Amino acid sequence: MAVGAARSEEGFTSAGATRVMVAACRAAGLDDRGAELIRLGENALFRLGSVPVIMRIARSAEYLSAARKEVTVSRWLAGEGFPAARVVEDLEQPLVVDGHPVTFWHLIVDAGRAATYGELGAVLRDLHSLTPPDGLELPRYSAFGLSDLRLERAAGISEDDLQFLRKRGQELKGRLVELQFGSPLGPVHGDAHTDNLMVDSSGVVHLIDLENFCVDHPEWDLEVAAHEYHRLGWVSQQQYADFVRAYDRDLTEWPGFATLCAIQEFKMTTWLMQNVSEGEDVAQEVGRRIASLRDDTAPRNWLPY
């Protein structure tokens, strides 16, 4: 179902996302009063005030297939009894509002604490042990995601930096072709960090943000925590040890780890570039990331966004 809203040339900003939220609520018969923007990233997330529902608004029509996949995967995991985000079943999913795919999810009442890295390792261990049914069509992992599209649409980035990033992307694609994985294919979350887990009020850990879900090698999920520990320093030695103990594998010992880290850093940089107009702090962080990508040996003193 497609719904029109006031169009804007300003890009995917908090103000534009709010206009889409209001139109989507009207189309779905929901009250937009009291809705709160809780995240602006690959999606805009709104917590509705009238009902216990989270609305996800994607950046553009290119995300429509991912939104449809999220709905399908959520229903499959529910059937497996796997704790994950659940779509609202009595609403049409997804809506398309002014070119933005919109989905509605049951609110998870959190326990007031973040998930641990040990819990992340356990969730991934259980996820990777599942076998998707034959009727569930899932893509392979998109290692570079929408990075090429982001570079085409980049604003506020110097031409010199854009040329470097385009060249860097081509180099990394070549390295990936040569990479040898030693694990079988299976379900992969595709963005497996602790921010994509929620602990509910009864202590159950739920996997959320299913838009990158796919069938591929589990290394893509294991790379995230290993990268945050080994390259970014966002994870302590104890946290990473808990992750490894729960999953029973340390990806830093795998020869292909450095290539996956380089791809992740490239993708993280192009992702943040989308929000460069949101504030000077974001613009400075984008500049810091691009500068460090020019030297593989440089420390990654990146701020978490």
The 8 nearest C-alpha neighbors of each residue, nearest first, counted from 0:
[[1, 94, 95, 2, 93, 91, 96, 92],
 [2, 0, 95, 96, 94, 3, 97, 98],
 [1, 3, 96, 95, 97, 0, 4, 26],
 [2, 4, 97, 96, 1, 5, 22, 98],
 [5, 3, 97, 6, 22, 19, 96, 2],
 [4, 6, 7, 3, 18, 97, 19, 15],
 [7, 5, 4, 97, 8, 3, 15, 9],
 [6, 8, 9, 5, 10, 15, 11, 4],
 [7, 9, 10, 6, 11, 15, 12, 5],
 [8, 10, 7, 11, 12, 15, 6, 14],
 [11, 9, 8, 12, 7, 15, 58, 273],
 [10, 12, 15, 58, 16, 9, 13, 14],
 [13, 11, 15, 14, 10, 16, 9, 277],
 [12, 14, 16, 15, 17, 39, 11, 43],
 [15, 13, 17, 12, 16, 18, 11, 19],
 [16, 14, 12, 18, 17, 13, 11, 19],
 [17, 15, 19, 13, 18, 14, 12, 20],
 [16, 18, 20, 14, 15, 19, 13, 21],
 [19, 17, 15, 21, 20, 16, 22, 14],
 [18, 20, 16, 22, 17, 21, 23, 96],
 [21, 19, 17, 23, 18, 22, 24, 16],
 [20, 22, 24, 18, 19, 23, 31, 17],
 [23, 21, 19, 25, 24, 20, 4, 26],
 [24, 22, 26, 20, 25, 21, 19, 27],
 [25, 23, 29, 27, 21, 26, 22, 31],
 [24, 26, 28, 22, 23, 27, 29, 21],
 [27, 25, 23, 24, 28, 22, 2, 29],
 [26, 28, 24, 25, 29, 23, 90, 91],
 [27, 29, 25, 26, 24, 30, 23, 90],
 [30, 28, 24, 27, 25, 31, 49, 26],
 [29, 31, 32, 49, 24, 28, 25, 48],
 [32, 30, 34, 21, 24, 33, 29, 47],
 [33, 31, 34, 30, 48, 49, 47, 21],
 [32, 34, 48, 31, 35, 47, 49, 30],
 [35, 33, 47, 48, 46, 32, 31, 45],
 [36, 34, 46, 45, 37, 33, 47, 48],
 [35, 37, 45, 44, 38, 46, 34, 43],
 [36, 38, 44, 45, 35, 46, 39, 43],
 [39, 37, 44, 43, 36, 40, 45, 42],
 [40, 38, 43, 42, 44, 13, 41, 37],
 [39, 41, 42, 43, 38, 274, 270, 271],
 [40, 42, 58, 57, 39, 43, 270, 273],
 [43, 41, 57, 40, 56, 39, 58, 55],
 [42, 44, 39, 56, 38, 55, 40, 16],
 [45, 43, 55, 38, 37, 54, 36, 42],
 [46, 44, 36, 54, 35, 53, 37, 47],
 [45, 47, 53, 35, 34, 52, 48, 54],
 [48, 46, 34, 52, 49, 50, 45, 53],
 [47, 49, 33, 34, 50, 32, 46, 31],
 [48, 50, 47, 30, 32, 33, 51, 31],
 [49, 51, 52, 48, 47, 29, 30, 106],
 [52, 50, 106, 105, 47, 53, 49, 48],
 [51, 53, 106, 105, 104, 50, 47, 46],
 [54, 52, 46, 104, 45, 106, 103, 47],
 [53, 55, 103, 45, 44, 102, 104, 46],
 [56, 54, 44, 102, 101, 43, 42, 103],
 [57, 55, 101, 43, 42, 100, 99, 44],
 [58, 56, 42, 100, 99, 59, 62, 101],
 [57, 59, 42, 99, 11, 41, 56, 62],
 [58, 60, 99, 61, 57, 98, 62, 100],
 [59, 61, 98, 62, 63, 99, 100, 58],
 [60, 62, 59, 63, 64, 58, 65, 99],
 [61, 63, 65, 60, 64, 59, 66, 57],
 [64, 62, 66, 65, 60, 100, 61, 67],
 [63, 65, 67, 66, 62, 68, 61, 60],
 [66, 64, 68, 62, 210, 63, 67, 69],
 [67, 65, 63, 69, 68, 64, 62, 210],
 [66, 68, 64, 70, 65, 69, 63, 71],
 [67, 69, 65, 71, 66, 70, 72, 64],
 [70, 68, 66, 209, 72, 210, 67, 71],
 [69, 71, 73, 67, 68, 72, 86, 74],
 [72, 70, 68, 74, 73, 69, 75, 67],
 [73, 71, 75, 69, 74, 70, 68, 76],
 [74, 72, 70, 76, 71, 75, 85, 69],
 [73, 75, 77, 71, 72, 76, 78, 70],
 [76, 74, 72, 78, 77, 73, 71, 79],
 [77, 75, 79, 81, 73, 78, 74, 72],
 [76, 78, 74, 80, 79, 75, 81, 73],
 [77, 79, 75, 76, 80, 74, 81, 73],
 [80, 78, 76, 81, 77, 75, 129, 82],
 [79, 81, 77, 78, 76, 82, 83, 75],
 [80, 82, 76, 79, 77, 83, 78, 126],
 [83, 81, 205, 80, 206, 204, 77, 84],
 [82, 84, 206, 205, 207, 81, 85, 76],
 [83, 85, 207, 206, 73, 205, 86, 104],
 [86, 84, 73, 104, 105, 83, 87, 74],
 [85, 87, 104, 88, 103, 105, 70, 73],
 [86, 88, 104, 103, 105, 89, 90, 85],
 [87, 89, 90, 86, 91, 92, 85, 104],
 [88, 90, 87, 91, 92, 86, 103, 27],
 [91, 89, 88, 87, 92, 27, 103, 93],
 [92, 90, 93, 94, 89, 88, 0, 27],
 [93, 91, 94, 102, 90, 70, 67, 103],
 [92, 94, 102, 101, 91, 100, 67, 95],
 [93, 95, 101, 0, 92, 100, 1, 96],
 [94, 96, 100, 1, 99, 98, 101, 2],
 [97, 95, 2, 99, 98, 3, 1, 19],
 [98, 96, 3, 4, 99, 2, 95, 6],
 [97, 99, 60, 96, 95, 59, 100, 1],
 [98, 100, 59, 96, 95, 57, 60, 97],
 [101, 99, 95, 57, 63, 94, 56, 93],
 [100, 102, 56, 94, 93, 55, 95, 99],
 [103, 101, 93, 55, 54, 92, 94, 104],
 [104, 102, 54, 87, 53, 86, 55, 52],
 [105, 103, 86, 53, 87, 52, 85, 106],
 [104, 106, 52, 85, 87, 86, 53, 51],
 [105, 107, 52, 51, 53, 108, 104, 46],
 [106, 108, 109, 199, 105, 197, 84, 198],
 [109, 107, 199, 200, 106, 110, 198, 197],
 [110, 108, 199, 200, 198, 111, 107, 197],
 [109, 111, 200, 199, 112, 198, 108, 202],
 [110, 112, 109, 113, 200, 198, 199, 108],
 [113, 111, 110, 114, 198, 109, 197, 115],
 [112, 114, 115, 198, 111, 197, 193, 194],
 [113, 115, 193, 198, 196, 118, 197, 112],
 [116, 114, 118, 117, 119, 113, 193, 238],
 [117, 115, 119, 242, 118, 238, 120, 241],
 [116, 118, 242, 241, 120, 115, 119, 245],
 [117, 119, 121, 115, 116, 120, 122, 114],
 [120, 118, 116, 122, 117, 121, 123, 193],
 [119, 121, 242, 246, 245, 117, 123, 118],
 [120, 122, 118, 124, 245, 119, 123, 246],
 [123, 121, 119, 125, 124, 120, 126, 118],
 [124, 122, 126, 120, 125, 121, 127, 119],
 [123, 125, 121, 246, 127, 122, 126, 120],
 [124, 126, 122, 128, 123, 127, 121, 129],
 [127, 125, 123, 128, 124, 129, 122, 186],
 [126, 128, 124, 129, 125, 186, 123, 185],
 [127, 129, 125, 126, 124, 130, 185, 186],
 [130, 128, 127, 126, 131, 186, 125, 185],
 [129, 131, 132, 128, 185, 186, 127, 126],
 [132, 130, 129, 135, 133, 186, 185, 75],
 [133, 131, 134, 135, 130, 75, 136, 129],
 [134, 132, 135, 131, 136, 130, 137, 75],
 [133, 135, 132, 136, 131, 137, 75, 71],
 [136, 134, 132, 133, 137, 131, 71, 72],
 [137, 135, 134, 138, 133, 132, 131, 68],
 [136, 138, 213, 214, 135, 139, 212, 68],
 [139, 137, 213, 214, 140, 136, 212, 141],
 [138, 140, 214, 213, 215, 141, 137, 212],
 [141, 139, 213, 142, 215, 138, 214, 189],
 [140, 142, 144, 143, 139, 211, 138, 189],
 [141, 143, 144, 140, 262, 263, 219, 266],
 [144, 142, 141, 146, 266, 145, 262, 147],
 [145, 143, 141, 146, 142, 266, 147, 140],
 [144, 146, 148, 147, 149, 143, 266, 270],
 [145, 147, 149, 148, 144, 143, 269, 266],
 [148, 146, 150, 149, 145, 151, 143, 165],
 [149, 147, 151, 145, 150, 146, 152, 153],
 [148, 150, 146, 152, 151, 147, 153, 145],
 [149, 151, 153, 147, 148, 152, 146, 161],
 [152, 150, 148, 149, 153, 147, 146, 161],
 [151, 153, 149, 150, 148, 154, 273, 147],
 [154, 152, 150, 151, 149, 156, 155, 273],
 [155, 153, 156, 152, 275, 273, 272, 276],
 [154, 156, 157, 153, 275, 276, 272, 282],
 [157, 155, 154, 153, 158, 160, 161, 272],
 [158, 156, 160, 159, 161, 155, 154, 162],
 [157, 159, 161, 160, 162, 156, 163, 155],
 [160, 158, 162, 157, 161, 163, 156, 164],
 [161, 159, 163, 157, 158, 162, 164, 156],
 [160, 162, 158, 164, 163, 159, 165, 157],
 [163, 161, 165, 159, 160, 164, 158, 166],
 [162, 164, 160, 166, 161, 165, 167, 159],
 [163, 165, 167, 161, 166, 162, 168, 160],
 [166, 164, 168, 162, 167, 163, 161, 169],
 [167, 165, 163, 169, 164, 168, 162, 170],
 [168, 166, 164, 170, 165, 169, 163, 171],
 [167, 169, 165, 171, 166, 170, 164, 172],
 [168, 170, 172, 166, 171, 167, 173, 165],
 [171, 169, 167, 173, 168, 172, 166, 174],
 [172, 170, 174, 168, 173, 169, 175, 167],
 [173, 171, 175, 169, 174, 170, 168, 176],
 [174, 172, 170, 171, 176, 175, 169, 177],
 [175, 173, 171, 177, 172, 176, 170, 178],
 [174, 176, 178, 172, 177, 173, 171, 258],
 [177, 175, 173, 174, 178, 172, 179, 171],
 [176, 178, 175, 174, 179, 173, 172, 255],
 [179, 177, 175, 176, 255, 180, 174, 258],
 [178, 180, 181, 177, 255, 176, 175, 254],
 [181, 179, 182, 178, 216, 255, 218, 183],
 [180, 182, 179, 183, 216, 218, 253, 184],
 [181, 183, 180, 216, 184, 217, 218, 185],
 [184, 182, 216, 185, 181, 215, 217, 180],
 [185, 183, 215, 216, 214, 182, 186, 217],
 [184, 186, 214, 215, 127, 187, 216, 183],
 [185, 187, 214, 127, 213, 215, 126, 188],
 [188, 186, 213, 189, 214, 212, 217, 215],
 [189, 187, 212, 190, 191, 211, 213, 220],
 [188, 190, 211, 212, 187, 220, 191, 219],
 [191, 189, 188, 192, 211, 220, 223, 195],
 [190, 192, 220, 189, 188, 223, 195, 193],
 [193, 191, 194, 195, 190, 223, 224, 119],
 [192, 194, 195, 196, 114, 119, 116, 115],
 [195, 193, 196, 192, 197, 114, 113, 191],
 [196, 194, 207, 193, 192, 206, 208, 191],
 [197, 195, 206, 193, 194, 205, 207, 114],
 [196, 198, 205, 204, 199, 114, 109, 206],
 [199, 197, 204, 109, 203, 202, 110, 114],
 [198, 200, 109, 110, 202, 108, 203, 201],
 [199, 201, 110, 109, 202, 108, 198, 203],
 [202, 200, 199, 203, 110, 198, 109, 204],
 [201, 203, 199, 200, 198, 204, 110, 109],
 [202, 204, 199, 198, 201, 205, 82, 200],
 [203, 205, 198, 197, 202, 196, 199, 82],
 [206, 204, 83, 82, 197, 196, 198, 207],
 [207, 205, 83, 196, 195, 84, 82, 197],
 [206, 208, 84, 195, 83, 196, 209, 205],
 [209, 207, 210, 195, 206, 84, 211, 69],
 [208, 210, 69, 212, 211, 207, 188, 72],
 [209, 211, 65, 69, 212, 208, 66, 68],
 [212, 210, 189, 209, 188, 213, 190, 65],
 [213, 211, 188, 209, 189, 210, 187, 214],
 [214, 212, 137, 138, 187, 139, 140, 186],
 [213, 215, 186, 185, 139, 187, 137, 138],
 [214, 216, 184, 185, 139, 140, 187, 213],
 [215, 217, 184, 218, 182, 183, 219, 185],
 [218, 216, 219, 220, 187, 221, 215, 127],
 [219, 217, 221, 220, 216, 222, 250, 182],
 [218, 220, 217, 222, 221, 216, 189, 223],
 [221, 219, 191, 218, 222, 217, 189, 223],
 [222, 220, 218, 223, 219, 224, 217, 250],
 [223, 221, 225, 219, 220, 226, 224, 218],
 [222, 224, 226, 225, 221, 220, 227, 192],
 [225, 223, 227, 226, 222, 221, 228, 192],
 [224, 226, 222, 228, 223, 227, 229, 251],
 [227, 225, 229, 223, 230, 228, 224, 222],
 [226, 228, 231, 224, 233, 225, 234, 232],
 [229, 227, 234, 232, 225, 226, 233, 230],
 [228, 230, 226, 225, 227, 231, 232, 251],
 [231, 229, 226, 232, 227, 228, 299, 298],
 [232, 230, 227, 233, 299, 228, 229, 226],
 [231, 233, 228, 234, 227, 230, 229, 235],
 [232, 234, 227, 231, 228, 235, 303, 230],
 [235, 233, 228, 232, 227, 238, 239, 236],
 [236, 234, 238, 237, 239, 228, 233, 232],
 [235, 237, 239, 238, 240, 234, 228, 241],
 [236, 238, 240, 235, 239, 241, 234, 242],
 [239, 237, 241, 235, 240, 236, 116, 234],
 [238, 240, 242, 241, 236, 237, 243, 235],
 [239, 241, 237, 243, 242, 238, 244, 236],
 [242, 240, 117, 244, 238, 239, 243, 245],
 [243, 241, 117, 120, 239, 116, 245, 240],
 [244, 242, 240, 246, 247, 248, 245, 249],
 [243, 245, 247, 241, 242, 246, 240, 248],
 [246, 244, 120, 121, 242, 243, 117, 247],
 [245, 247, 120, 243, 124, 244, 248, 121],
 [248, 246, 244, 243, 245, 249, 242, 120],
 [247, 249, 243, 246, 250, 244, 245, 221],
 [250, 248, 243, 251, 252, 247, 225, 253],
 [249, 251, 252, 253, 248, 225, 221, 256],
 [252, 250, 253, 249, 256, 225, 229, 254],
 [251, 253, 250, 249, 254, 256, 255, 248],
 [252, 254, 250, 251, 255, 256, 249, 257],
 [255, 253, 256, 252, 257, 251, 258, 250],
 [256, 254, 253, 258, 257, 178, 259, 179],
 [255, 257, 259, 258, 254, 253, 251, 260],
 [258, 256, 260, 259, 255, 261, 254, 251],
 [259, 257, 261, 260, 256, 255, 262, 174],
 [258, 260, 262, 256, 261, 257, 263, 255],
 [261, 259, 263, 257, 258, 262, 226, 264],
 [260, 262, 258, 264, 263, 259, 265, 257],
 [263, 261, 259, 265, 260, 264, 266, 258],
 [262, 264, 260, 266, 261, 265, 267, 259],
 [265, 263, 267, 261, 266, 262, 268, 260],
 [264, 266, 262, 268, 263, 267, 261, 269],
 [265, 267, 263, 269, 268, 264, 270, 143],
 [268, 266, 264, 270, 265, 269, 263, 271],
 [267, 269, 265, 271, 270, 266, 264, 288],
 [268, 270, 272, 266, 271, 267, 146, 149],
 [271, 269, 267, 268, 272, 273, 266, 146],
 [270, 272, 273, 268, 269, 274, 267, 285],
 [273, 271, 269, 275, 274, 270, 285, 268],
 [272, 274, 271, 275, 270, 153, 269, 149],
 [275, 273, 277, 272, 276, 271, 281, 40],
 [274, 276, 282, 272, 277, 281, 273, 278],
 [277, 275, 274, 278, 282, 155, 279, 281],
 [276, 278, 274, 275, 281, 279, 12, 282],
 [279, 277, 280, 281, 276, 282, 275, 274],
 [278, 280, 282, 281, 283, 277, 276, 275],
 [281, 279, 283, 278, 282, 284, 277, 275],
 [280, 282, 284, 283, 279, 278, 275, 285],
 [283, 281, 275, 279, 285, 284, 280, 286],
 [284, 282, 286, 280, 281, 285, 279, 287],
 [283, 285, 287, 281, 286, 282, 288, 280],
 [286, 284, 282, 288, 283, 287, 272, 281],
 [285, 287, 283, 289, 284, 288, 290, 282],
 [288, 286, 284, 290, 285, 289, 283, 291],
 [289, 287, 285, 291, 290, 286, 284, 292],
 [288, 290, 292, 286, 291, 287, 285, 293],
 [291, 289, 287, 288, 292, 293, 286, 294],
 [290, 292, 288, 293, 289, 294, 297, 287],
 [293, 291, 289, 294, 290, 295, 288, 265],
 [292, 294, 291, 290, 295, 289, 163, 297],
 [295, 293, 292, 297, 296, 291, 290, 298],
 [296, 294, 297, 292, 293, 291, 261, 298],
 [295, 297, 294, 298, 291, 299, 292, 293],
 [296, 298, 294, 295, 291, 299, 292, 293],
 [299, 297, 300, 296, 291, 230, 231, 295],
 [298, 300, 301, 231, 297, 230, 291, 288],
 [301, 299, 298, 231, 302, 287, 232, 288],
 [302, 300, 299, 303, 288, 231, 284, 287],
 [301, 303, 304, 300, 284, 233, 231, 299],
 [302, 304, 301, 233, 231, 284, 300, 227],
 [303, 302, 271, 281, 301, 40, 284, 267]]
